[in-house]
Amino acid sequence: MVVIVGLYFGRQALIPLALATVLAFLLAPVVGWLEKCRCGRLSAVAVVLVLAFALVGTVGWIVTGQLLNIVDQFPSYKANIHDRIQSLGASHGSRLRNATNTVTELSNELSAASESAVDKKAGKASGGRPIPVEVTQPPSSAPQYLRTMLGPLTGLIETCVMVIVFTPFMLVKREDLRNRVIRLAGPSQMNVVTRALDDASRRLSRYLLLQFLVNAIYGLIVGGGTYWMGIPHALLWGVLGGLLRFVPYAGVPIAAAFPVALALALFPGWHQAALIFGLFVVLELITGNLVEPWLYGAHTGISSLAILVAAVFWTILWGPVGLILSTPLTVCIFLVGLYVPQLSFLDVLLGDEPGLPLEAQFYQRLLALDQDEARHVAEIYLKEKPLWSFYDSVLIPALALAERDRHLNSLGADTANFVSQSVRELIEELGERSPNDNEPLTFDPGGLNGTHRDDATLSGVRFVCIPAGDEADELVAMMIGQLLERSGCDARYLSFAPRADLLDEMAKDITHIAIVSALPPFAVGQARSLCKRLRQRHPELKIILGLWNFENGIAKGQERLGLGSADVVVTSLQQAISVLAEANLAVDSSNQAQTQSAVAPDIIATRL
């Protein structure tokens, strides 16, 4: 609250400072380019400022002349405006006309009564004497006339002078200002402040420069379009369209309203006004939805809602100037929240990142017992990404969140059963679908990089996917088993059961590779024990241990597991795919001398 009060009462000094800072960010890349061309700092700043102010002054002079010309010609539009109003008016006997006449008559009567009462009171107060009227004398000298004319513009002139003084100082001393800010933050915050300043400089400079170029081209198109349509003073409308587009939300409608109104006043029909309105609509749709996203990308990192709220906030504080400066100022506040941990809530409130990660959204919907919306999250992801990516990036992390809550006793039994059952049904449903066009072959390393190999097979190799500890491990085992089956492999997964039952179930069939599924952090110990038991019962078996979503990486997982427990440790389905793909390439290369089905298990074992 203290900061907001300070921003409001200190606006006379802060507004010029903010405008000069934005202008310095806009011109800094041009100054830097001139410096790279072996131009001195002072010379580069002087050249850039002279050219900028000359351009602004020239355009402003021409636009002012055209605006005064419109004012002078406005009486000639009176007849056409009158006809336009008459064409829009209601008929003489209509309800709208009757209501309008009634309101007008009542207003006239109230005005007459009010004037009569005022005259009576004034007569009594003055004793019947006439009331003296003070006549204002016109300015008698040029300085007095100049003071009268420039009085309302004093604040604007002061702001412009301060901006002209601040801007070259900031451009010349920008490194010194940066170093002083870093020193003010203290040596312990040097790294954070340096990254914040570099990020702010990069984002604001790039955003302002690109926005200036886009709006300048926008203004040129508007000016050319109005000139082609026969609207006089095309330069004025082009400059107005380019400048007002810096104003969020309200700028473009205001810029379109003036030439549309002039077309209505100048031409008898509606054709020209409709063309101008359509020009602005089409141009804004193309610019806002195609050009700006392509050029800017993540230029500010601020959400659209935050930009709208910021526009209202800064307009209330600083008026129209605050509306123009709202986006750059909000970017600075967002960066403070991005790099200062104590103010990280600003990053959450203002940033354009999703409010929750996708896996958290999926899990939260299941916690709310909303299975349909959870499936909707999955469907949106699967429209652009393959199935194995959905399992790796969304479903397995969501199961990890559920496991964490369950072991912390913060997840009720009914909710836990609902989450598990919903995930199981989703996996089964996805397994019944045919592969999408964007889903590569599961064991094709080229497929992961965008190419396709039709000869990639793992025939003759039998897989079994074993859960290490509980139902969550079984669900991930279902996923990897499903991916193996979709690739034409001989694979099966075992349901979660006591350890002895799992080992007995494995002994029923010949198995070449066992994939142990363990969802950390609570399944690592169980996975280690299961791998050792498998090694003792089946010495020839090749074991892949999946520590799914293990944050510390493969090396740390192997260290925790110990030597001799598993042949390979992976932390994601993609890594498991890559391991088996390498083994599959070895199988393919052996086909030059032998039949693949006969040697596949041995080659796989060698590669693992």
C-alpha positions as CSV (number, residue, x, y, z in Angstrom):
1,M,0.0,0.0,0.0
2,V,2.9,2.4,0.8
3,V,4.4,1.7,-2.6
4,I,1.1,2.4,-4.4
5,V,0.6,5.7,-2.5
6,G,4.2,6.6,-3.4
7,L,3.6,5.8,-7.0
8,Y,0.5,8.0,-7.1
9,F,1.8,11.1,-5.3
10,G,5.2,10.9,-6.9
11,R,3.8,10.5,-10.5
12,Q,5.1,14.0,-11.6
13,A,8.7,12.8,-11.2
14,L,8.1,9.1,-11.9
15,I,6.2,9.4,-15.1
16,P,9.1,11.2,-17.0
17,L,11.6,8.8,-15.5
18,A,9.6,5.8,-16.7
19,L,9.1,7.3,-20.1
20,A,12.8,8.0,-20.4
21,T,13.6,4.4,-19.3
22,V,11.3,2.9,-21.9
23,L,12.7,5.3,-24.6
24,A,16.3,4.3,-23.6
25,F,15.4,0.6,-23.8
26,L,14.0,1.3,-27.3
27,L,17.0,3.2,-28.6
28,A,19.7,1.2,-26.8
29,P,20.0,-1.5,-29.6
30,V,20.5,1.2,-32.2
31,V,23.1,2.9,-30.1
32,G,24.8,-0.4,-29.5
33,W,24.8,-1.1,-33.3
34,L,26.5,2.3,-34.0
35,E,29.1,1.6,-31.3
36,K,30.0,-1.7,-33.0
37,C,30.5,0.4,-36.2
38,R,33.3,2.2,-34.3
39,C,31.2,5.2,-33.4
40,G,31.8,6.8,-30.0
41,R,29.3,6.5,-27.3
42,L,28.5,10.2,-27.2
43,S,28.4,10.5,-31.0
44,A,26.1,7.4,-31.3
45,V,23.7,8.7,-28.6
46,A,23.7,12.2,-30.2
47,V,23.0,10.8,-33.7
48,V,20.2,8.5,-32.5
49,L,18.5,11.2,-30.4
50,V,18.7,13.8,-33.2
51,L,17.3,11.5,-35.7
52,A,14.5,10.3,-33.4
53,F,13.5,13.8,-32.3
54,A,13.7,15.1,-35.8
55,L,11.4,12.3,-37.0
56,V,9.0,12.9,-34.2
57,G,9.0,16.6,-34.8
58,T,8.5,16.4,-38.5
59,V,5.7,13.9,-38.3
60,G,4.1,15.9,-35.5
61,W,4.2,19.1,-37.5
62,I,2.6,17.5,-40.6
63,V,0.0,15.7,-38.5
64,T,-0.9,18.9,-36.6
65,G,-1.3,20.8,-39.9
66,Q,-3.6,18.1,-41.2
67,L,-5.6,18.0,-38.0
68,L,-6.1,21.8,-38.1
69,N,-7.2,21.5,-41.7
70,I,-9.9,19.0,-40.7
71,V,-11.1,21.4,-38.1
72,D,-11.3,24.2,-40.7
73,Q,-13.2,22.0,-43.1
74,F,-15.6,20.6,-40.5
75,P,-18.4,23.2,-41.2
76,S,-18.6,21.9,-44.8
77,Y,-19.5,18.5,-43.5
78,K,-22.6,19.9,-41.7
79,A,-25.2,19.1,-44.3
80,N,-24.0,15.5,-44.8
81,I,-23.9,14.9,-41.0
82,H,-27.4,16.3,-40.7
83,D,-28.7,14.0,-43.5
84,R,-26.9,11.0,-41.8
85,I,-28.6,11.8,-38.5
86,Q,-32.0,12.2,-40.2
87,S,-31.6,8.8,-41.9
88,L,-30.9,7.1,-38.6
89,G,-33.7,8.9,-36.8
90,A,-37.0,7.4,-36.0
91,S,-40.2,8.3,-37.9
92,H,-42.4,11.2,-36.7
93,G,-45.0,9.0,-35.0
94,S,-42.7,6.4,-33.6
95,R,-42.5,5.5,-29.9
96,L,-38.8,6.6,-29.8
97,R,-39.6,10.0,-31.2
98,N,-42.5,10.5,-28.8
99,A,-40.3,9.5,-25.9
100,T,-37.6,11.8,-27.0
101,N,-40.0,14.8,-27.4
102,T,-41.4,14.1,-23.9
103,V,-38.0,14.1,-22.3
104,T,-37.0,17.3,-24.2
105,E,-40.2,19.1,-23.0
106,L,-39.7,18.1,-19.4
107,S,-36.1,19.2,-19.6
108,N,-37.1,22.6,-20.9
109,E,-39.7,23.1,-18.2
110,L,-37.2,22.1,-15.5
111,S,-34.6,24.5,-16.9
112,A,-37.1,27.4,-17.1
113,A,-38.3,26.8,-13.5
114,S,-34.7,26.6,-12.2
115,E,-33.8,29.9,-14.0
116,S,-36.9,31.6,-12.6
117,A,-36.0,30.6,-9.0
118,V,-32.5,31.8,-9.4
119,D,-33.6,35.1,-10.8
120,K,-36.0,35.7,-7.9
121,K,-33.3,34.9,-5.3
122,A,-30.8,37.1,-7.0
123,G,-33.3,40.0,-7.1
124,K,-34.0,39.7,-3.4
125,A,-30.4,39.5,-2.5
126,S,-29.5,42.6,-4.6
127,G,-32.5,44.6,-3.6
128,G,-33.7,44.9,-7.1
129,R,-30.4,46.3,-8.4
130,P,-28.8,44.7,-11.5
131,I,-26.1,42.2,-10.9
132,P,-22.7,43.4,-12.0
133,V,-21.0,41.2,-14.6
134,E,-17.2,41.0,-14.8
135,V,-15.8,41.1,-18.3
136,T,-12.5,39.4,-18.9
137,Q,-10.1,41.5,-20.8
138,P,-8.2,39.8,-23.6
139,P,-4.4,39.5,-23.3
140,S,-2.7,42.8,-24.0
141,S,0.8,41.6,-24.8
142,A,2.5,38.7,-26.5
143,P,4.0,37.2,-23.3
144,Q,0.6,37.3,-21.6
145,Y,-1.1,35.7,-24.7
146,L,1.6,33.0,-24.7
147,R,1.1,32.4,-21.0
148,T,-2.7,32.0,-21.5
149,M,-2.2,29.6,-24.4
150,L,0.5,27.4,-22.9
151,G,-1.0,27.3,-19.4
152,P,-3.0,24.0,-19.9
153,L,0.1,22.5,-21.6
154,T,2.6,23.3,-18.9
155,G,2.5,19.8,-17.4
156,L,3.0,18.2,-20.8
157,I,5.9,20.5,-21.6
158,E,7.6,19.8,-18.3
159,T,7.2,16.1,-18.8
160,C,8.7,16.3,-22.4
161,V,11.7,18.4,-21.1
162,M,12.4,16.0,-18.3
163,V,12.2,13.0,-20.7
164,I,14.6,14.8,-23.1
165,V,17.0,15.3,-20.2
166,F,16.8,11.8,-18.7
167,T,17.0,9.8,-22.0
168,P,20.5,10.8,-23.2
169,F,21.9,10.5,-19.6
170,M,20.5,6.9,-19.4
171,L,21.9,6.0,-22.8
172,V,25.4,7.4,-22.0
173,K,25.6,6.1,-18.5
174,R,23.7,2.8,-18.8
175,E,26.6,0.6,-17.5
176,D,27.2,2.9,-14.6
177,L,23.5,2.8,-13.7
178,R,23.5,-1.0,-14.0
179,N,26.5,-1.2,-11.7
180,R,25.0,1.1,-9.1
181,V,21.8,-1.1,-9.0
182,I,24.0,-4.2,-8.5
183,R,25.9,-2.5,-5.7
184,L,22.7,-1.3,-4.1
185,A,21.5,-4.9,-4.0
186,G,24.7,-6.1,-2.3
187,P,27.4,-8.6,-3.2
188,S,25.4,-11.5,-2.0
189,Q,22.7,-10.8,-4.6
190,M,25.0,-10.0,-7.5
191,N,24.2,-13.1,-9.4
192,V,20.4,-12.7,-9.1
193,V,20.5,-9.0,-9.9
194,T,22.8,-9.5,-12.9
195,R,20.5,-12.1,-14.4
196,A,17.4,-10.0,-13.7
197,L,18.9,-6.9,-15.4
198,D,20.1,-8.9,-18.4
199,D,16.7,-10.6,-18.8
200,A,14.9,-7.3,-18.4
201,S,17.1,-5.5,-20.9
202,R,16.8,-8.4,-23.4
203,R,13.0,-8.7,-23.1
204,L,12.1,-5.0,-23.0
205,S,14.5,-3.9,-25.7
206,R,13.4,-6.7,-28.1
207,Y,9.7,-6.2,-27.3
208,L,9.8,-2.4,-27.7
209,L,11.8,-2.5,-30.9
210,L,9.7,-5.1,-32.5
211,Q,6.5,-3.4,-31.3
212,F,7.7,-0.1,-32.8
213,L,8.5,-1.8,-36.1
214,V,5.1,-3.6,-36.2
215,N,3.2,-0.5,-35.3
216,A,5.1,1.6,-37.9
217,I,4.2,-0.9,-40.6
218,Y,0.6,-1.1,-39.2
219,G,0.4,2.7,-39.6
220,L,1.8,2.7,-43.1
221,I,-0.9,0.1,-44.2
222,V,-3.6,2.1,-42.5
223,G,-2.4,5.3,-44.2
224,G,-2.1,3.6,-47.6
225,G,-5.6,2.0,-47.2
226,T,-7.3,5.3,-46.3
227,Y,-5.5,7.1,-49.2
228,W,-6.7,4.4,-51.6
229,M,-10.2,4.7,-50.3
230,G,-10.2,8.4,-50.9
231,I,-10.2,9.5,-47.3
232,P,-8.4,12.9,-47.0
233,H,-5.4,13.3,-44.7
234,A,-4.2,9.7,-44.9
235,L,-0.9,10.5,-43.1
236,L,-2.8,11.7,-40.1
237,W,-4.8,8.4,-39.9
238,G,-1.7,6.3,-40.4
239,V,0.2,8.0,-37.7
240,L,-2.8,7.9,-35.4
241,G,-3.2,4.2,-36.0
242,G,0.4,3.4,-35.4
243,L,0.6,5.5,-32.2
244,L,-2.6,4.4,-30.6
245,R,-1.7,0.8,-31.2
246,F,0.8,1.2,-28.3
247,V,-2.3,1.7,-26.1
248,P,-3.5,-1.8,-25.0
249,Y,-7.1,-2.8,-25.9
250,A,-8.5,0.7,-26.3
251,G,-6.0,2.1,-28.9
252,V,-7.1,0.4,-32.0
253,P,-10.9,1.1,-31.6
254,I,-10.1,4.8,-31.0
255,A,-7.8,4.9,-34.0
256,A,-10.5,3.3,-36.2
257,A,-13.3,5.6,-34.9
258,F,-11.8,8.8,-36.4
259,P,-11.5,7.9,-40.0
260,V,-14.8,6.0,-39.9
261,A,-16.5,9.1,-38.5
262,L,-14.8,11.2,-41.2
263,A,-16.0,8.8,-43.9
264,L,-19.6,9.0,-42.6
265,A,-19.4,12.8,-42.6
266,L,-17.7,13.1,-46.0
267,F,-19.5,10.5,-48.2
268,P,-23.2,10.0,-48.7
269,G,-23.2,6.2,-48.6
270,W,-21.9,3.6,-46.1
271,H,-19.4,2.0,-48.5
272,Q,-16.2,3.9,-47.5
273,A,-16.9,3.7,-43.7
274,A,-17.5,-0.1,-44.0
275,L,-14.3,-0.5,-45.9
276,I,-12.2,1.4,-43.3
277,F,-13.8,-0.5,-40.5
278,G,-13.1,-3.8,-42.3
279,L,-9.5,-2.7,-42.9
280,F,-8.9,-2.2,-39.2
281,V,-10.6,-5.5,-38.3
282,V,-8.7,-7.6,-40.8
283,L,-5.4,-5.8,-40.1
284,E,-5.8,-6.3,-36.3
285,L,-6.7,-10.0,-36.7
286,I,-3.6,-10.7,-38.8
287,T,-1.3,-8.6,-36.7
288,G,-2.5,-9.8,-33.3
289,N,-2.9,-13.5,-34.2
290,L,-0.2,-14.2,-36.7
291,V,2.5,-11.5,-36.9
292,E,3.0,-10.7,-33.2
293,P,3.0,-14.3,-32.0
294,W,5.5,-15.2,-34.7
295,L,7.8,-12.2,-34.0
296,Y,7.5,-11.8,-30.3
297,G,7.2,-15.4,-29.1
298,A,7.5,-15.3,-25.3
299,H,8.5,-11.7,-25.5
300,T,7.3,-10.6,-22.1
301,G,6.2,-13.8,-20.3
302,I,3.0,-12.1,-19.0
303,S,-0.4,-13.6,-19.2
304,S,-3.2,-11.7,-21.1
305,L,-5.3,-11.3,-18.0
306,A,-2.3,-9.7,-16.2
307,I,-1.8,-7.3,-19.0
308,L,-5.5,-6.3,-18.8
309,V,-5.4,-5.8,-15.0
310,A,-2.1,-3.9,-15.3
311,A,-3.6,-1.6,-17.9
312,V,-6.4,-0.7,-15.5
313,F,-4.1,-0.4,-12.5
314,W,-1.6,1.9,-14.2
315,T,-4.3,4.0,-15.8
316,I,-5.9,4.7,-12.4
317,L,-2.5,5.6,-11.0
318,W,-0.9,7.6,-13.9
319,G,-3.8,8.3,-16.3
320,P,-3.3,7.8,-20.1
321,V,0.5,7.7,-19.8
322,G,0.1,4.8,-17.3
323,L,-2.0,2.9,-19.9
324,I,0.8,3.3,-22.5
325,L,3.5,2.2,-20.0
326,S,1.5,-0.6,-18.4
327,T,3.1,-3.5,-20.3
328,P,6.8,-2.4,-19.8
329,L,6.2,-1.6,-16.1
330,T,4.5,-4.9,-15.6
331,V,7.3,-6.8,-17.2
332,C,9.7,-5.2,-14.7
333,I,7.5,-6.3,-11.8
334,F,7.2,-9.8,-13.2
335,L,11.0,-10.1,-13.5
336,V,11.3,-9.0,-9.8
337,G,9.0,-11.9,-8.9
338,L,10.9,-14.2,-11.2
339,Y,14.3,-13.7,-9.6
340,V,13.5,-12.7,-6.0
341,P,12.3,-15.7,-4.0
342,Q,10.4,-13.6,-1.4
343,L,8.3,-12.1,-4.2
344,S,7.7,-15.3,-6.3
345,F,4.0,-14.8,-6.0
346,L,4.3,-12.1,-8.6
347,D,5.7,-14.6,-11.0
348,V,2.7,-16.9,-10.4
349,L,0.1,-14.1,-10.7
350,L,1.6,-12.3,-13.7
351,G,3.4,-15.0,-15.6
352,D,2.0,-16.8,-18.7
353,E,3.0,-20.2,-17.5
354,P,0.1,-22.5,-16.6
355,G,-1.3,-22.2,-13.1
356,L,-0.5,-25.9,-12.6
357,P,1.8,-28.3,-14.5
358,L,-0.1,-30.7,-16.7
359,E,0.5,-33.7,-14.5
360,A,-0.7,-31.7,-11.5
361,Q,-3.8,-30.7,-13.5
362,F,-4.5,-34.3,-14.3
363,Y,-4.0,-35.5,-10.7
364,Q,-6.1,-32.6,-9.3
365,R,-9.0,-33.5,-11.4
366,L,-8.9,-37.0,-10.2
367,L,-8.7,-35.8,-6.6
368,A,-11.9,-33.8,-7.4
369,L,-13.4,-37.1,-8.7
370,D,-13.8,-35.5,-12.1
371,Q,-12.7,-38.3,-14.4
372,D,-14.1,-36.7,-17.5
373,E,-12.0,-33.5,-17.2
374,A,-8.9,-35.6,-16.4
375,R,-9.5,-37.5,-19.6
376,H,-9.9,-34.2,-21.4
377,V,-6.4,-33.2,-20.2
378,A,-5.1,-36.4,-21.7
379,E,-6.9,-36.0,-25.0
380,I,-5.5,-32.5,-25.5
381,Y,-2.0,-33.7,-24.9
382,L,-2.3,-36.7,-27.1
383,K,-3.5,-34.6,-30.1
384,E,0.1,-33.3,-30.4
385,K,2.3,-35.8,-28.6
386,P,2.8,-39.6,-28.9
387,L,1.5,-42.1,-26.3
388,W,4.9,-42.8,-24.7
389,S,5.4,-39.1,-24.1
390,F,2.0,-38.8,-22.4
391,Y,3.0,-41.7,-20.1
392,D,6.4,-40.2,-19.4
393,S,5.4,-36.5,-18.9
394,V,1.9,-36.7,-17.5
395,L,0.7,-40.1,-16.2
396,I,3.8,-41.3,-14.4
397,P,4.4,-38.0,-12.6
398,A,0.7,-37.9,-11.6
399,L,1.0,-41.4,-10.1
400,A,4.1,-40.2,-8.3
401,L,2.1,-37.4,-6.7
402,A,-0.6,-39.8,-5.7
403,E,2.0,-42.2,-4.2
404,R,3.5,-39.3,-2.2
405,D,0.1,-38.3,-0.8
406,R,-0.8,-41.9,0.0
407,H,2.4,-42.6,1.9
408,L,1.9,-39.3,3.8
409,N,-1.6,-40.4,4.8
410,S,-3.1,-37.3,3.2
411,L,-5.1,-39.4,0.6
412,G,-8.2,-41.2,1.7
413,A,-8.7,-44.9,0.8
414,D,-11.7,-44.2,-1.4
415,T,-9.9,-41.4,-3.3
416,A,-6.8,-43.5,-3.7
417,N,-8.9,-46.3,-5.2
418,F,-10.6,-43.9,-7.5
419,V,-7.3,-42.5,-8.8
420,S,-5.9,-46.0,-9.4
421,Q,-9.0,-47.3,-11.1
422,S,-9.3,-44.2,-13.3
423,V,-5.7,-44.5,-14.4
424,R,-6.1,-48.2,-15.1
425,E,-9.2,-47.6,-17.2
426,L,-7.4,-44.8,-19.1
427,I,-4.4,-47.0,-19.9
428,E,-6.7,-49.8,-21.1
429,E,-8.6,-47.5,-23.3
430,L,-5.5,-46.0,-24.8
431,G,-4.1,-49.4,-25.5
432,E,-7.2,-50.3,-27.6
433,R,-6.6,-47.3,-29.9
434,S,-4.7,-47.6,-33.1
435,P,-1.4,-45.7,-33.2
436,N,-1.5,-42.1,-34.3
437,D,0.5,-40.6,-37.1
438,N,2.8,-38.7,-34.7
439,E,3.5,-41.9,-32.7
440,P,6.8,-43.4,-33.7
441,L,7.7,-47.1,-33.5
442,T,8.4,-47.9,-30.0
443,F,11.9,-49.3,-30.5
444,D,12.9,-47.2,-33.5
445,P,15.6,-44.7,-32.5
446,G,15.2,-43.1,-35.8
447,G,11.5,-42.7,-35.1
448,L,12.4,-40.7,-32.0
449,N,14.3,-38.3,-34.3
450,G,11.7,-38.2,-37.0
451,T,12.6,-41.0,-39.4
452,H,10.9,-44.4,-39.8
453,R,12.4,-47.9,-40.1
454,D,10.0,-50.6,-41.2
455,D,12.5,-53.4,-40.5
456,A,12.8,-52.6,-36.8
457,T,11.5,-55.7,-35.0
458,L,12.2,-57.7,-31.8
459,S,10.8,-61.0,-32.8
460,G,12.0,-64.0,-30.8
461,V,12.5,-61.9,-27.6
462,R,10.1,-62.4,-24.7
463,F,9.5,-59.6,-22.2
464,V,7.9,-59.6,-18.8
465,C,7.1,-56.4,-16.9
466,I,7.0,-56.9,-13.1
467,P,5.8,-54.4,-10.5
468,A,8.3,-53.9,-7.6
469,G,6.1,-52.9,-4.8
470,D,2.4,-51.8,-5.1
471,E,-0.4,-51.0,-7.5
472,A,1.3,-47.8,-8.8
473,D,4.2,-49.9,-10.0
474,E,1.8,-52.3,-11.6
475,L,0.2,-49.4,-13.5
476,V,3.5,-48.3,-14.9
477,A,4.3,-51.9,-15.8
478,M,1.0,-51.9,-17.8
479,M,2.2,-48.9,-19.7
480,I,5.6,-50.3,-20.7
481,G,4.0,-53.7,-21.5
482,Q,1.4,-52.0,-23.6
483,L,4.0,-50.1,-25.6
484,L,5.9,-53.4,-26.2
485,E,2.8,-55.1,-27.5
486,R,1.9,-52.1,-29.8
487,S,5.3,-52.7,-31.4
488,G,4.6,-56.3,-32.1
489,C,6.7,-57.7,-29.3
490,D,5.9,-60.8,-27.2
491,A,5.3,-59.0,-23.9
492,R,3.2,-59.4,-20.8
493,Y,2.9,-57.7,-17.5
494,L,2.3,-59.3,-14.1
495,S,-0.2,-58.0,-11.6
496,F,0.9,-56.9,-8.2
497,A,1.2,-60.0,-5.9
498,P,3.3,-61.3,-3.1
499,R,7.0,-61.8,-4.1
500,A,6.9,-65.6,-4.2
501,D,3.8,-65.6,-6.5
502,L,5.6,-63.3,-8.9
503,L,8.6,-65.5,-9.1
504,D,6.5,-68.6,-9.6
505,E,4.5,-66.9,-12.3
506,M,7.7,-66.0,-14.2
507,A,8.9,-69.6,-14.1
508,K,5.9,-70.7,-16.2
509,D,7.3,-69.2,-19.4
510,I,10.7,-68.7,-20.9
511,T,11.6,-65.0,-20.5
512,H,14.6,-63.3,-22.0
513,I,14.2,-59.7,-20.5
514,A,12.5,-58.7,-17.3
515,I,11.6,-55.0,-16.8
516,V,11.1,-54.2,-13.1
517,S,8.8,-51.3,-12.6
518,A,9.4,-49.1,-9.5
519,L,7.9,-45.7,-8.8
520,P,10.2,-43.8,-6.4
521,P,10.8,-42.7,-3.8
522,F,9.2,-45.5,-1.8
523,A,9.8,-48.5,-4.2
524,V,13.6,-48.3,-4.5
525,G,14.3,-50.7,-1.6
526,Q,11.6,-53.2,-2.9
527,A,13.0,-53.0,-6.4
528,R,16.5,-53.8,-5.1
529,S,15.2,-56.8,-3.2
530,L,13.2,-58.0,-6.2
531,C,16.1,-57.7,-8.6
532,K,18.4,-59.7,-6.3
533,R,15.7,-62.5,-6.0
534,L,15.4,-62.5,-9.8
535,R,19.1,-62.8,-10.2
536,Q,19.3,-65.7,-7.8
537,R,16.4,-67.6,-9.4
538,H,17.2,-66.8,-13.0
539,P,20.9,-66.1,-13.5
540,E,20.6,-65.9,-17.3
541,L,17.8,-63.3,-17.2
542,K,18.6,-59.8,-18.3
543,I,17.0,-57.2,-16.0
544,I,16.1,-53.6,-16.8
545,L,15.1,-51.6,-13.7
546,G,12.8,-48.7,-14.3
547,L,13.1,-46.1,-11.5
548,W,10.4,-44.0,-13.1
549,N,10.5,-40.3,-12.6
550,F,13.6,-40.6,-10.4
551,E,14.8,-37.0,-9.9
552,N,18.5,-37.8,-9.1
553,G,19.2,-39.4,-12.4
554,I,20.6,-42.8,-13.5
555,A,24.0,-42.6,-11.8
556,K,22.4,-41.9,-8.4
557,G,19.9,-44.7,-9.0
558,Q,22.6,-47.2,-9.8
559,E,24.4,-46.1,-6.7
560,R,21.4,-46.7,-4.5
561,L,20.6,-50.0,-6.2
562,G,24.1,-51.5,-5.8
563,L,26.2,-53.6,-8.1
564,G,24.9,-56.8,-9.7
565,S,21.2,-56.2,-9.1
566,A,20.2,-55.0,-12.6
567,D,21.9,-54.9,-16.0
568,V,20.5,-51.5,-16.9
569,V,18.8,-48.7,-14.9
570,V,16.5,-46.3,-16.7
571,T,14.3,-43.4,-15.3
572,S,11.8,-42.9,-18.1
573,L,10.0,-44.9,-20.8
574,Q,12.0,-43.0,-23.4
575,Q,15.3,-44.2,-22.0
576,A,14.0,-47.8,-21.9
577,I,12.9,-47.3,-25.6
578,S,16.4,-46.1,-26.4
579,V,18.1,-49.0,-24.7
580,L,16.0,-51.6,-26.5
581,A,16.4,-49.7,-29.7
582,E,20.1,-50.0,-29.5
583,A,19.8,-53.7,-28.9
584,N,17.4,-53.9,-31.8
585,L,20.0,-52.3,-34.1
586,A,22.4,-55.0,-33.1
587,V,19.9,-57.6,-34.0
588,D,19.4,-56.0,-37.4
589,S,23.1,-55.9,-38.1
590,S,23.5,-59.6,-37.3
591,N,21.0,-60.5,-40.0
592,Q,23.8,-60.1,-42.6
593,A,25.1,-63.5,-41.4
594,Q,22.3,-65.3,-39.5
595,T,18.6,-65.5,-39.1
596,Q,17.3,-62.9,-36.7
597,S,14.9,-65.1,-34.8
598,A,17.6,-67.5,-33.9
599,V,20.1,-64.9,-32.5
600,A,17.8,-62.2,-31.2
601,P,17.9,-63.2,-27.5
602,D,21.6,-63.6,-27.5
603,I,22.2,-60.3,-29.2
604,I,19.8,-58.5,-26.8
605,A,21.6,-60.0,-23.9
606,T,25.0,-58.9,-25.2
607,R,23.8,-55.3,-25.7
608,L,22.3,-55.2,-22.2
